[in-house]
Amino acid sequence: MVSEAGAPKWATQPCIMGIDEAGRGPVLGPMVYGCLYCPRSYQKTLASLNFADSKTLKEEKREELFENLKADESIGWDVDVIDPRELSAKMLKKNKINLNEISHESAIGLIKKVLNMGVLLTEVYLDTVGDAEKYRIKLSERFPAVKFVVSKKADSLYPVVSGASIVAKVTRDRALREWVLDETAENMHRNFGSGYPGDPETKAWLQRHKHSVFGFPTLVRFSWGTCTPYIKELVEVLWESDIDEDSSCGKQQLKLSNFGVTTSKRKSEEIESTGKGRCKFFQARKLQQLTHF
């Protein structure tokens, strides 16, 4: 078993790696990329370990297989857990980074990490993200000494990718189970269902936990189209950089109490006494920290 612990003893042998993700579609929680690698000579044994596409396995079986691979001295693994806030921030920034690019960079990061450990990777197998051939060329140009196989349903075709699928899925499931909600709003609960956009329980949770000023809890990928109908109901935010230096906030300054939020007297005075071209009230991130959403 190897994970973030340095190169295994078999690292100098030609090795294969599989990479897969979990949580690409949900509106809640992180997206996780997982990798599994082993000596090329271990492929036949790997095929006998009953790894399969994690989506086809029950949770108990995934957990069992994950514990087995962790204990196997001939297998290494690692994960990249991408926080929902990071996903939304990248997808909504001025120079937007789409989900395929984020996925590519996560996979590239895992490959670099394992190579930098001293593992002699000669073959890497991945599921298709975007155009398969363009993805393969992109990876081959980045890592010319490695052979890449990019294929649809790779997690069903190649045991090394099936193992990576289990690593990613179990890691994400555990992350959701153990997720600590940063926000402390009254009646906030964790009954959010599967987290997928079509789940009625998930949609009901989003409706219940949206906030007219601060939006959604940090568990939510607020850049997802699923959130758009709810966002239309929220207060428009005016950022300092969007305000002309000669203008003032005027009527756009609103009382926090209108939205069920209270602050200290000193902070309220600071908010209401902002000068020209400055609208500190709308600096939602800072206020969120002060008011414990």
Backbone as numpy.savetxt, mean C-alpha at the origin, in Angstrom:
# Nx Ny Nz CAx CAy CAz Cx Cy Cz
15.19 -20.24 6.30 14.34 -19.03 6.30 15.22 -17.79 6.30
14.92 -16.86 5.42 15.67 -15.62 5.36 14.70 -14.48 5.12
14.75 -13.43 5.91 13.99 -12.21 5.65 14.68 -11.06 6.33
15.24 -10.17 5.53 15.91 -8.98 6.04 17.03 -9.34 7.02
17.61 -10.53 6.87 18.61 -10.96 7.84 19.98 -11.19 7.21
20.15 -10.76 5.97 21.41 -10.98 5.29 21.33 -12.14 4.33
22.41 -12.35 3.58 22.42 -13.37 2.53 22.43 -14.77 3.13
21.65 -15.70 2.56 21.68 -17.09 3.02 22.95 -17.78 2.57
23.20 -18.96 3.11 24.44 -19.68 2.79 24.49 -20.12 1.33
23.33 -20.28 0.71 23.27 -20.72 -0.68 23.23 -19.55 -1.67
23.49 -18.33 -1.21 23.33 -17.13 -2.04 24.20 -17.12 -3.29
25.35 -17.81 -3.26 26.26 -17.79 -4.40 25.85 -18.76 -5.50
24.86 -19.61 -5.23 24.31 -20.49 -6.26 23.34 -19.70 -7.14
23.16 -20.11 -8.40 22.13 -19.46 -9.23 20.76 -19.60 -8.56
20.05 -18.48 -8.45 18.79 -18.46 -7.71 17.65 -17.92 -8.56
16.44 -18.33 -8.23 15.23 -17.83 -8.87 14.42 -17.04 -7.85
13.58 -16.14 -8.36 12.73 -15.34 -7.48 11.35 -15.20 -8.11
10.34 -15.19 -7.27 8.98 -14.88 -7.69 8.50 -13.64 -6.95
7.72 -12.81 -7.62 7.19 -11.58 -7.01 5.69 -11.50 -7.28
4.93 -11.16 -6.26 3.50 -10.99 -6.44 2.98 -9.98 -5.42
1.75 -9.50 -5.66 1.18 -8.48 -4.77 -0.13 -8.95 -4.15
-0.53 -8.25 -3.10 -1.84 -8.44 -2.49 -2.38 -7.06 -2.15
-3.67 -6.85 -2.44 -4.30 -5.58 -2.06 -4.19 -4.49 -3.10
-4.13 -4.86 -4.36 -4.09 -3.83 -5.41 -5.45 -3.14 -5.55
-6.54 -3.89 -5.41 -7.88 -3.36 -5.67 -8.61 -2.70 -4.52
-8.38 -3.09 -3.26 -9.18 -2.55 -2.15 -9.03 -1.05 -1.98
-10.05 -0.44 -1.39 -10.02 0.99 -1.08 -9.46 1.22 0.33
-9.27 0.15 1.08 -8.76 0.25 2.44 -7.45 -0.52 2.59
-6.57 0.03 3.40 -5.36 -0.69 3.78 -4.22 -0.59 2.79
-3.09 -1.22 3.13 -1.89 -1.13 2.29 -1.95 -2.07 1.09
-1.11 -1.78 0.12 -0.81 -2.74 -0.94 0.52 -3.37 -0.57
0.61 -4.68 -0.67 1.82 -5.38 -0.26 2.41 -6.15 -1.43
3.69 -5.94 -1.68 4.43 -6.74 -2.64 5.31 -7.70 -1.87
5.26 -8.97 -2.26 6.07 -9.98 -1.60 6.95 -10.70 -2.60
8.09 -11.16 -2.13 8.97 -11.96 -2.99 9.40 -13.22 -2.26
9.66 -14.25 -3.04 10.21 -15.49 -2.50 11.35 -15.90 -3.43
12.47 -16.32 -2.88 13.60 -16.73 -3.70 14.27 -17.95 -3.09
14.93 -18.70 -3.95 15.57 -19.95 -3.53 16.58 -20.37 -4.60
17.45 -21.34 -4.30 18.36 -21.84 -5.32 17.57 -22.45 -6.48
18.09 -22.29 -7.68 17.42 -22.88 -8.84 17.32 -24.40 -8.69
18.29 -24.98 -8.01 18.30 -26.44 -7.79 17.19 -26.89 -6.84
16.52 -25.95 -6.20 15.47 -26.29 -5.23 14.07 -26.25 -5.87
14.01 -26.00 -7.18 12.72 -25.82 -7.85 11.80 -27.03 -7.72
12.34 -28.23 -7.90 11.49 -29.43 -7.83 10.90 -29.59 -6.44
11.70 -29.35 -5.43 11.20 -29.44 -4.05 10.15 -28.36 -3.81
10.41 -27.17 -4.33 9.46 -26.06 -4.16 8.10 -26.42 -4.74
8.11 -27.12 -5.87 6.86 -27.51 -6.53 6.06 -28.51 -5.70
6.72 -29.18 -4.77 6.04 -30.20 -3.95 5.49 -29.63 -2.64
5.67 -28.33 -2.41 5.28 -27.73 -1.13 3.84 -27.24 -1.10
3.11 -27.50 -2.20 1.67 -27.18 -2.26 1.37 -25.69 -2.23
2.33 -24.88 -2.67 2.03 -23.45 -2.82 1.05 -23.29 -3.97
0.17 -22.33 -3.85 -0.82 -22.05 -4.90 -1.16 -20.58 -4.83
-1.82 -20.09 -5.86 -2.31 -18.71 -5.84 -3.05 -18.49 -4.54
-2.63 -17.50 -3.77 -3.19 -17.29 -2.42 -4.70 -17.06 -2.44
-5.22 -16.53 -3.55 -6.66 -16.25 -3.64 -7.49 -17.54 -3.67
-6.84 -18.65 -4.03 -7.57 -19.92 -4.11 -7.52 -20.69 -2.79
-6.81 -20.18 -1.81 -6.63 -20.88 -0.54 -7.40 -20.20 0.59
-7.83 -21.00 1.54 -8.47 -20.45 2.73 -7.41 -19.82 3.63
-7.85 -18.90 4.47 -6.90 -18.17 5.32 -6.06 -19.10 6.17
-6.66 -20.13 6.74 -5.93 -21.06 7.60 -4.81 -21.75 6.83
-5.09 -22.12 5.58 -4.08 -22.79 4.76 -2.96 -21.83 4.39
-3.31 -20.59 4.07 -2.28 -19.59 3.75 -1.34 -19.39 4.95
-1.93 -19.28 6.13 -1.12 -19.08 7.34 -0.19 -20.27 7.57
-0.72 -21.47 7.36 0.10 -22.69 7.54 1.27 -22.70 6.57
1.00 -22.42 5.29 2.05 -22.42 4.28 3.08 -21.33 4.54
2.62 -20.18 5.01 3.55 -19.08 5.31 4.51 -19.49 6.43
3.98 -20.11 7.46 4.84 -20.54 8.56 5.82 -21.62 8.08
5.37 -22.49 7.17 6.26 -23.52 6.62 7.41 -22.91 5.82
7.10 -21.94 4.98 8.17 -21.35 4.15 9.12 -20.52 4.99
8.60 -19.90 6.05 9.47 -19.14 6.94 10.49 -20.04 7.63
10.10 -21.29 7.87 10.98 -22.22 8.58 11.93 -22.96 7.64
11.74 -22.82 6.34 12.52 -23.56 5.35 13.86 -22.85 5.12
14.95 -23.54 5.42 16.29 -22.95 5.30 16.71 -22.70 3.85
15.97 -23.26 2.90 16.33 -23.10 1.48 15.49 -22.04 0.80
14.73 -21.29 1.57 13.86 -20.25 1.01 14.14 -18.92 1.69
14.19 -17.87 0.88 14.26 -16.50 1.40 13.02 -15.74 0.96
12.66 -14.72 1.70 11.46 -13.94 1.35 11.60 -12.52 1.89
10.79 -11.64 1.34 10.76 -10.26 1.84 9.47 -9.60 1.36
9.16 -8.44 1.92 7.94 -7.72 1.55 8.20 -6.23 1.45
7.35 -5.57 0.69 7.29 -4.11 0.64 5.85 -3.73 0.92
5.61 -3.11 2.07 4.26 -2.72 2.48 4.08 -1.24 2.15
3.15 -0.95 1.24 2.94 0.42 0.78 1.70 0.99 1.46
1.91 1.95 2.33 0.86 2.55 3.14 -0.22 3.20 2.27
-1.50 3.13 2.67 -2.56 3.76 1.86 -2.36 5.26 1.65
-1.76 5.93 2.64 -1.50 7.37 2.48 -0.46 7.62 1.40
0.54 6.74 1.33 1.57 6.88 0.29 0.97 6.64 -1.09
0.10 5.62 -1.20 -0.56 5.35 -2.48 -1.33 6.56 -2.97
-2.16 7.13 -2.09 -2.99 8.27 -2.48 -2.14 9.50 -2.79
-1.12 9.74 -1.97 -0.26 10.91 -2.18 0.43 10.85 -3.54
0.92 9.67 -3.93 1.59 9.53 -5.21 0.62 9.68 -6.39
-0.58 9.14 -6.22 -1.55 9.17 -7.30 -2.20 10.54 -7.48
-2.12 11.39 -6.45 -2.75 12.71 -6.52 -1.76 13.86 -6.59
-0.45 13.57 -6.55 0.52 14.65 -6.60 0.49 15.34 -7.96
1.13 16.50 -8.06 1.11 17.28 -9.29 1.58 16.45 -10.48
2.71 15.79 -10.33 3.19 14.86 -11.34 2.76 13.46 -10.91
1.57 13.07 -11.31 0.94 11.85 -10.80 1.74 10.59 -11.13
1.74 9.68 -10.18 2.35 8.37 -10.36 1.21 7.36 -10.31
0.96 6.65 -11.42 -0.17 5.74 -11.42 0.16 4.43 -10.71
-0.87 3.61 -10.51 -0.71 2.40 -9.72 0.24 1.40 -10.36
0.26 1.35 -11.69 1.20 0.45 -12.37 2.64 0.85 -12.10
2.91 2.16 -12.14 4.27 2.63 -11.85 4.67 2.32 -10.42
3.74 2.54 -9.50 4.01 2.23 -8.09 4.33 0.74 -7.94
3.56 -0.09 -8.64 3.78 -1.54 -8.59 5.15 -1.91 -9.16
5.49 -1.31 -10.30 6.80 -1.58 -10.91 7.94 -1.21 -9.96
7.84 -0.04 -9.36 8.92 0.43 -8.48 9.04 -0.45 -7.24
7.91 -0.97 -6.75 7.96 -1.87 -5.60 8.68 -3.16 -5.95
8.35 -3.73 -7.12 9.01 -4.96 -7.57 10.50 -4.72 -7.79
10.83 -3.60 -8.42 12.23 -3.25 -8.67 12.98 -3.11 -7.35
12.32 -2.50 -6.37 12.94 -2.32 -5.06 13.26 -3.65 -4.39
12.37 -4.61 -4.51 12.62 -5.93 -3.93 13.77 -6.64 -4.63
13.81 -6.53 -5.95 14.91 -7.15 -6.70 16.25 -6.55 -6.29
16.31 -5.23 -6.24 17.54 -4.54 -5.84 17.97 -4.97 -4.43
17.00 -5.05 -3.54 17.31 -5.40 -2.15 17.95 -6.78 -2.06
17.37 -7.75 -2.78 17.89 -9.12 -2.72 19.25 -9.21 -3.41
19.41 -8.53 -4.54 20.72 -8.51 -5.21 21.78 -7.87 -4.32
21.42 -6.80 -3.66 22.37 -6.10 -2.78 22.77 -6.94 -1.56
21.93 -7.91 -1.22 22.28 -8.83 -0.14 23.37 -9.81 -0.58
23.58 -9.91 -1.91 24.58 -10.83 -2.43 24.01 -12.10 -3.01
22.67 -12.12 -3.20 22.03 -13.31 -3.79 22.22 -13.29 -5.31
22.64 -14.41 -5.87 22.89 -14.51 -7.30 21.59 -14.82 -8.04
20.79 -13.79 -8.25 19.54 -13.97 -8.98 19.82 -14.13 -10.46
19.29 -15.21 -11.04 19.45 -15.42 -12.47 18.11 -15.40 -13.21
17.01 -15.68 -12.49 15.68 -15.68 -13.10 14.67 -15.08 -12.12
13.80 -14.22 -12.63 12.74 -13.62 -11.82 11.42 -13.76 -12.56
10.41 -14.24 -11.86 9.08 -14.47 -12.43 8.08 -13.51 -11.78
7.28 -12.85 -12.62 6.32 -11.87 -12.12 5.00 -11.97 -12.87
3.94 -11.50 -12.21 2.65 -11.37 -12.86 2.65 -10.10 -13.71
1.80 -10.08 -14.72 1.70 -8.93 -15.61 1.15 -7.72 -14.87
1.80 -6.58 -15.04 1.29 -5.29 -14.57 1.41 -4.34 -15.75
0.29 -4.06 -16.41 0.34 -3.30 -17.66 0.72 -4.23 -18.81
1.40 -3.69 -19.79 1.82 -4.47 -20.95 2.98 -5.39 -20.55
2.78 -6.69 -20.73 3.76 -7.68 -20.26 5.13 -7.51 -20.89
5.18 -7.31 -22.20 6.47 -7.20 -22.88 7.20 -5.91 -22.52
6.46 -4.81 -22.42 7.09 -3.55 -22.01 7.65 -3.65 -20.59
6.91 -4.33 -19.73 7.36 -4.52 -18.35 8.64 -5.37 -18.33
8.65 -6.44 -19.14 9.83 -7.31 -19.19 11.05 -6.54 -19.69
10.87 -5.73 -20.73 11.98 -4.94 -21.27 12.48 -3.94 -20.23
11.55 -3.30 -19.54 11.91 -2.33 -18.50 12.78 -2.98 -17.43
12.39 -4.17 -17.00 13.14 -4.88 -15.97 14.49 -5.36 -16.51
14.50 -5.86 -17.75 15.74 -6.37 -18.34 16.77 -5.27 -18.53
16.31 -4.08 -18.90 17.23 -2.95 -19.05 17.80 -2.53 -17.71
17.02 -2.66 -16.66 17.46 -2.28 -15.32 18.41 -3.33 -14.73
18.12 -4.61 -15.04 18.93 -5.70 -14.48 19.32 -6.66 -15.62
20.29 -6.28 -16.45 20.62 -7.06 -17.67 21.13 -8.47 -17.40
21.62 -8.74 -16.21 22.15 -10.08 -15.92 21.08 -11.07 -15.50
19.84 -10.60 -15.38 18.74 -11.44 -14.89 17.77 -11.72 -16.03
17.31 -12.96 -16.12 16.25 -13.32 -17.07 14.90 -13.08 -16.41
14.00 -12.37 -17.10 12.68 -12.07 -16.55 11.60 -12.78 -17.34
10.65 -13.35 -16.62 9.47 -13.95 -17.21 8.26 -13.22 -16.63
7.56 -12.47 -17.48 6.37 -11.72 -17.06 5.18 -12.38 -17.71
4.26 -12.88 -16.90 3.18 -13.69 -17.44 1.88 -13.46 -16.69
0.76 -13.51 -17.41 -0.54 -13.50 -16.76 -0.69 -14.78 -15.94
-1.36 -14.63 -14.79 -1.59 -15.77 -13.90 -0.29 -16.44 -13.46
0.76 -15.65 -13.32 2.05 -16.22 -12.90 1.94 -16.92 -11.56
1.04 -16.41 -10.68 0.90 -17.01 -9.36 0.26 -18.39 -9.43
-0.35 -18.73 -10.55 -0.91 -20.07 -10.76 0.03 -20.98 -11.53
0.95 -20.38 -12.29 1.82 -21.14 -13.18 3.16 -21.52 -12.56
3.69 -20.66 -11.71 5.04 -20.86 -11.19 5.01 -20.93 -9.66
5.45 -22.06 -9.08 5.42 -22.21 -7.62 6.15 -21.09 -6.88
7.22 -20.56 -7.48 7.98 -19.51 -6.79 7.15 -18.22 -6.69
6.26 -17.99 -7.67 5.36 -16.83 -7.59 4.18 -17.14 -6.66
3.72 -18.40 -6.66 2.67 -18.80 -5.73 3.12 -18.57 -4.29
4.38 -18.91 -4.02 4.92 -18.67 -2.67 4.96 -17.19 -2.34
5.37 -16.38 -3.33 5.40 -14.93 -3.12 3.99 -14.38 -2.88
3.02 -14.97 -3.57 1.62 -14.57 -3.40 1.16 -14.81 -1.96
1.56 -15.95 -1.40 1.21 -16.26 -0.01 1.88 -15.28 0.94
3.15 -14.98 0.70 3.88 -14.02 1.53 3.16 -12.67 1.54
2.78 -12.20 0.36 2.13 -10.89 0.25 0.75 -10.89 0.90
-0.04 -11.92 0.63 -1.42 -11.97 1.14 -1.46 -12.09 2.65
-0.66 -12.98 3.21 -0.66 -13.15 4.67 -0.17 -11.87 5.36
0.85 -11.24 4.78 1.37 -9.99 5.36 0.30 -8.91 5.36
-0.44 -8.78 4.25 -1.50 -7.77 4.20 -2.63 -8.10 5.17
-3.06 -9.36 5.21 -4.14 -9.75 6.12 -3.76 -9.44 7.57
-2.54 -9.74 7.93 -2.09 -9.47 9.30 -2.02 -7.97 9.56
-1.58 -7.23 8.56 -1.51 -5.77 8.72 -2.89 -5.17 8.97
-3.90 -5.67 8.27 -5.26 -5.17 8.47 -5.80 -5.57 9.84
-5.53 -6.82 10.23 -6.02 -7.28 11.54 -5.41 -6.47 12.68
-4.14 -6.09 12.51 -3.42 -5.40 13.58 -3.41 -3.89 13.41
-4.12 -3.39 12.38 -4.08 -1.96 12.08 -4.61 -1.14 13.25
-3.83 -0.18 13.68 -4.25 0.71 14.76 -4.73 2.01 14.12
-6.01 2.31 14.29 -6.56 3.54 13.74 -5.99 4.73 14.50
-5.32 5.63 13.77 -4.72 6.81 14.39 -5.78 7.75 14.94
-6.94 7.75 14.30 -7.98 8.70 14.65 -8.75 8.23 15.89
-9.31 9.19 16.62 -9.99 8.87 17.87 -11.41 9.40 17.92
-12.05 9.50 16.76 -13.42 9.99 16.73 -14.35 9.04 17.48
-15.39 9.59 18.05 -16.35 8.80 18.80 -17.04 7.79 17.87
-17.27 6.59 18.39 -17.98 5.53 17.67 -17.22 5.00 16.44
-15.93 5.26 16.36 -15.16 4.69 15.26 -14.96 3.20 15.52
-15.18 2.37 14.50 -15.05 0.92 14.68 -14.31 0.32 13.49
-13.98 -0.96 13.60 -13.17 -1.64 12.59 -13.99 -2.59 11.72
-15.28 -2.53 11.77 -16.11 -3.44 10.98 -16.22 -2.94 9.54
-15.09 -3.01 8.81 -15.05 -2.42 7.47 -15.16 -3.46 6.36
-15.48 -4.70 6.71 -15.66 -5.71 5.68 -14.36 -6.09 5.00
-14.47 -6.43 3.72 -13.30 -6.89 2.96 -12.38 -5.76 2.54
-12.91 -4.54 2.51 -12.13 -3.40 2.02 -12.24 -3.18 0.53
-12.95 -4.06 -0.17 -13.11 -3.90 -1.62 -14.26 -2.94 -1.92
-14.14 -2.17 -3.00 -15.12 -1.12 -3.31 -16.56 -1.59 -3.40
-16.78 -2.83 -3.85 -18.15 -3.30 -4.03 -18.78 -3.89 -2.78
-18.02 -4.00 -1.71 -18.53 -4.60 -0.47 -19.45 -3.61 0.24
-20.75 -3.97 0.45 -21.69 -3.05 1.13 -21.21 -2.64 2.51
-20.55 -3.57 3.22 -20.06 -3.25 4.56 -18.94 -2.21 4.49
-18.08 -2.33 3.48 -17.01 -1.35 3.29 -17.58 0.02 2.94
-18.56 0.05 2.03 -19.18 1.33 1.64 -19.89 1.98 2.82
-20.55 1.17 3.64 -21.23 1.72 4.82 -20.22 2.29 5.80
-19.07 1.63 5.92 -18.01 2.10 6.83 -17.45 3.44 6.34
-17.24 3.56 5.03 -16.75 4.82 4.47 -17.74 5.95 4.72
-19.03 5.66 4.52 -20.06 6.68 4.73 -20.08 7.13 6.19
-19.93 6.18 7.09 -20.02 6.48 8.52 -18.80 7.24 9.02
-17.65 6.96 8.42 -16.40 7.49 8.97 -15.79 8.64 8.17
-16.51 9.18 7.21 -16.00 10.37 6.52 -16.18 11.58 7.44
-15.34 12.57 7.28 -15.41 13.79 8.09 -15.47 14.97 7.15
-16.33 15.92 7.43 -16.56 17.02 6.50 -15.34 17.90 6.28
-14.40 17.92 7.22 -13.18 18.72 7.06 -11.97 17.83 6.77
-11.79 16.79 7.55 -10.57 16.01 7.48 -10.66 14.80 6.55
-11.83 14.57 5.98 -11.96 13.48 5.02 -12.08 12.13 5.67
-11.15 11.22 5.34 -11.25 9.85 5.79 -10.12 9.48 6.75
-10.33 8.44 7.54 -9.23 7.91 8.36 -8.06 7.49 7.49
-6.88 7.38 8.07 -5.67 7.11 7.30 -5.63 5.70 6.72
-6.57 4.86 7.10 -6.68 3.52 6.53 -7.17 3.58 5.09
-7.80 4.68 4.70 -8.50 4.79 3.42 -7.58 5.33 2.31
-7.67 4.70 1.13 -6.99 5.22 -0.06 -7.94 6.24 -0.69
-7.82 7.48 -0.27 -8.81 8.49 -0.67 -8.69 8.89 -2.13
-7.67 8.40 -2.83 -7.54 8.70 -4.27 -8.39 7.75 -5.11
-8.92 6.70 -4.51 -9.73 5.73 -5.24 -11.05 6.35 -5.68
-11.53 5.96 -6.86 -12.80 6.46 -7.36 -13.96 6.17 -6.43
-13.83 5.11 -5.63 -14.87 4.76 -4.66 -15.16 5.91 -3.71
-14.15 6.72 -3.42 -14.31 7.81 -2.45 -14.90 9.07 -3.06
-14.91 9.16 -4.39 -15.35 10.39 -5.05 -16.73 10.87 -4.62
-17.74 9.99 -4.56 -19.07 10.47 -4.14 -19.08 11.07 -2.74
-18.25 10.53 -1.86 -18.20 11.03 -0.49 -17.46 12.36 -0.43
-16.41 12.49 -1.25 -15.59 13.70 -1.23 -16.41 14.92 -1.66
-17.38 14.70 -2.55 -18.23 15.82 -3.00 -19.00 16.45 -1.86
-19.19 15.70 -0.78 -19.95 16.19 0.37 -19.07 16.94 1.36
-17.76 16.93 1.15 -16.84 17.52 2.11 -16.63 19.01 1.86
-16.05 19.68 2.85 -15.75 21.10 2.75 -14.58 21.30 1.80
-14.68 22.26 0.90 -13.58 22.55 -0.01 -12.42 23.13 0.77
-11.23 22.63 0.48 -10.03 23.07 1.18 -9.27 24.05 0.30
-8.89 25.19 0.86 -8.11 26.20 0.15 -6.74 26.26 0.80
-5.71 25.89 0.04 -4.35 25.84 0.58 -3.67 27.20 0.38
-2.70 27.49 1.22 -1.98 28.77 1.17 -1.40 29.02 -0.22
-0.85 28.01 -0.85 -0.21 28.20 -2.14 -1.21 28.54 -3.24
-2.52 28.28 -2.98 -3.54 28.57 -3.97 -4.12 29.98 -3.83
-3.69 30.70 -2.81 -4.27 32.01 -2.53 -3.34 33.11 -3.02
-3.87 34.08 -3.72 -3.09 35.21 -4.19 -2.59 36.02 -3.00
-1.39 36.52 -3.09 -0.80 37.26 -1.97 -1.63 38.46 -1.54
-2.39 39.05 -2.47 -3.16 40.24 -2.14 -4.58 39.94 -1.70
-4.94 38.65 -1.68 -6.30 38.30 -1.28 -6.33 37.88 0.17
-7.51 37.81 0.73 -7.65 37.34 2.10 -8.70 36.26 2.13
-8.76 35.51 3.21 -9.65 34.38 3.28 -11.11 34.80 3.35
-11.37 35.92 3.97 -12.73 36.45 4.03 -13.74 35.42 4.48
-14.77 35.27 3.66 -15.87 34.40 4.03 -15.47 32.92 4.02
-14.29 32.62 3.49 -13.89 31.22 3.42 -13.40 30.71 4.76
-13.16 31.62 5.72 -12.80 31.18 7.05 -14.05 30.69 7.75
-13.99 29.44 8.22 -15.14 28.82 8.84 -14.81 28.43 10.27
-15.82 28.38 11.10 -15.62 27.96 12.48 -15.47 26.44 12.54
-14.45 25.96 13.24 -14.30 24.53 13.40 -15.50 23.91 14.10
-16.14 24.69 14.98 -17.27 24.15 15.71 -18.43 23.78 14.79
-18.45 24.38 13.59 -19.49 24.03 12.63 -19.39 22.57 12.21
-18.21 21.97 12.39 -17.99 20.61 11.93 -17.75 19.65 13.09
-18.16 20.04 14.28 -18.03 19.15 15.43 -16.63 19.00 15.93
-15.77 19.98 15.65 -14.39 19.93 16.09 -14.11 21.11 16.99
-13.41 20.85 18.07 -13.06 21.94 18.99 -11.56 22.01 19.14
-11.05 23.21 19.37 -9.63 23.40 19.61 -9.45 24.25 20.86
-8.20 24.39 21.26 -7.94 25.25 22.41 -8.24 26.70 22.04
-8.46 27.55 23.07 -8.77 28.96 22.82 -7.64 29.62 22.07
-6.41 29.29 22.45 -5.25 29.91 21.80 -5.20 29.54 20.33
-5.45 28.26 20.02 -5.41 27.84 18.63 -6.54 28.46 17.84
-7.72 28.59 18.44 -8.85 29.21 17.76 -8.54 30.65 17.41
-7.91 31.37 18.37 -7.55 32.76 18.11 -6.54 32.85 16.98
-5.61 31.91 16.97 -4.59 31.92 15.91 -5.24 31.71 14.55
-6.19 30.78 14.49 -6.88 30.48 13.24 -7.63 31.70 12.74
-8.35 32.39 13.66 -9.22 33.49 13.26 -8.47 34.79 13.01
-7.19 34.83 13.38 -6.44 36.07 13.21 -5.43 35.99 12.08
-5.62 35.08 11.15 -4.68 34.94 10.05 -4.71 36.18 9.16
-3.55 36.52 8.61 -3.45 37.73 7.79 -3.74 37.49 6.34
-3.43 38.49 5.51 -3.69 38.39 4.08 -2.89 37.24 3.46
-3.57 36.56 2.54 -2.91 35.50 1.79 -2.65 34.26 2.61
-3.21 34.15 3.84 -2.93 32.99 4.67 -4.23 32.47 5.24
-4.40 31.17 5.16 -5.65 30.55 5.61 -5.33 29.32 6.44
-4.79 29.53 7.62 -4.29 28.42 8.40 -5.39 27.43 8.77
-6.62 27.93 8.79 -7.73 27.04 9.11 -7.76 25.84 8.19
-7.34 26.06 6.95 -7.46 25.01 5.96 -6.24 24.09 5.92
-5.31 24.28 6.81 -4.18 23.37 6.87 -4.63 22.13 7.65
-5.37 21.29 6.97 -6.08 20.19 7.63 -5.14 19.22 8.32
-3.99 18.97 7.74 -3.08 18.00 8.33 -2.65 18.43 9.72
-2.28 19.73 9.87 -1.85 20.22 11.17 -3.00 20.19 12.17
-4.17 20.60 11.73 -5.32 20.63 12.63 -5.72 19.22 13.04
-5.55 18.29 12.14 -5.89 16.91 12.47 -5.04 16.42 13.64
-3.77 16.80 13.63 -2.89 16.40 14.70 -3.29 17.04 16.02
-3.83 18.27 15.95 -4.18 18.99 17.16 -5.52 18.57 17.74
-6.43 18.17 16.87 -7.80 17.93 17.34 -8.15 16.45 17.47
-7.23 15.54 17.14 -7.49 14.10 17.28 -8.78 13.71 16.61
-8.76 13.70 15.31 -9.91 13.40 14.45 -10.82 12.33 15.05
